[in-house]
Amino acid sequence: MGETLYSSSFQPDPRSALDVLAFVLTPIAAFANAEDPDELEAVAELLGSAKAEAIERWYLLATGDRSN
């Protein structure tokens, strides 16, 4: 396992369209080792659902729908 090159205490705001958009548009390679196809595949699977959830949460918060 490699060493941590960057760490941040940044907490994205699920109500911020800009924060959600930045997360959704960030390439998978930013979250995984681009030279490891197995890692890229695993991260892509996890991020796919996480990105969909981020969009859904933002939409619900933006429209004021608190039923979910």
C-alpha positions in Angstrom: 0.0 0.0 0.0 1.3 3.5 -0.9 1.8 6.4 1.4 -0.8 9.2 1.8 0.2 12.0 -0.5 -2.6 14.4 0.3 -5.1 14.6 3.1 -7.9 17.1 3.7 -10.5 17.8 6.3 -12.8 19.2 3.6 -16.4 18.1 4.1 -18.5 18.6 1.0 -21.9 20.2 1.7 -24.7 17.9 0.3 -26.8 21.0 -0.1 -24.3 22.7 -2.4 -24.8 22.0 -6.1 -21.1 23.0 -6.7 -19.8 20.4 -4.1 -22.0 17.7 -5.5 -21.1 18.5 -9.1 -17.4 18.5 -8.3 -17.7 15.1 -6.7 -19.8 13.6 -9.5 -17.4 15.0 -12.2 -14.2 13.9 -10.5 -12.6 11.1 -12.5 -12.4 7.7 -10.9 -8.6 7.8 -11.3 -8.5 10.5 -8.6 -9.8 7.9 -6.1 -7.8 4.9 -7.2 -4.5 3.8 -8.6 -4.9 4.4 -12.4 -2.4 1.6 -13.1 -4.3 -1.1 -11.3 -7.3 -2.2 -13.4 -8.8 -4.3 -10.5 -8.7 -1.3 -8.1 -10.2 1.0 -10.8 -13.0 -1.5 -11.3 -13.7 -1.8 -7.6 -13.6 2.0 -7.0 -15.8 2.6 -10.1 -18.4 0.2 -8.7 -18.4 1.9 -5.3 -18.3 5.5 -6.7 -21.1 4.8 -9.2 -23.6 4.3 -6.4 -22.0 7.0 -4.2 -22.3 9.6 -7.0 -25.9 8.6 -7.7 -26.7 8.9 -3.9 -25.0 12.3 -3.8 -27.2 13.6 -6.6 -30.4 12.2 -5.1 -29.6 13.7 -1.7 -28.9 17.1 -3.2 -32.1 17.0 -5.2 -34.2 16.1 -2.2 -32.6 18.8 -0.1 -32.9 21.4 -3.0 -36.5 20.7 -3.5 -37.4 20.5 0.2 -38.6 16.9 -0.1 -37.8 15.4 3.3 -39.9 12.2 2.9 -36.9 10.0 2.2 
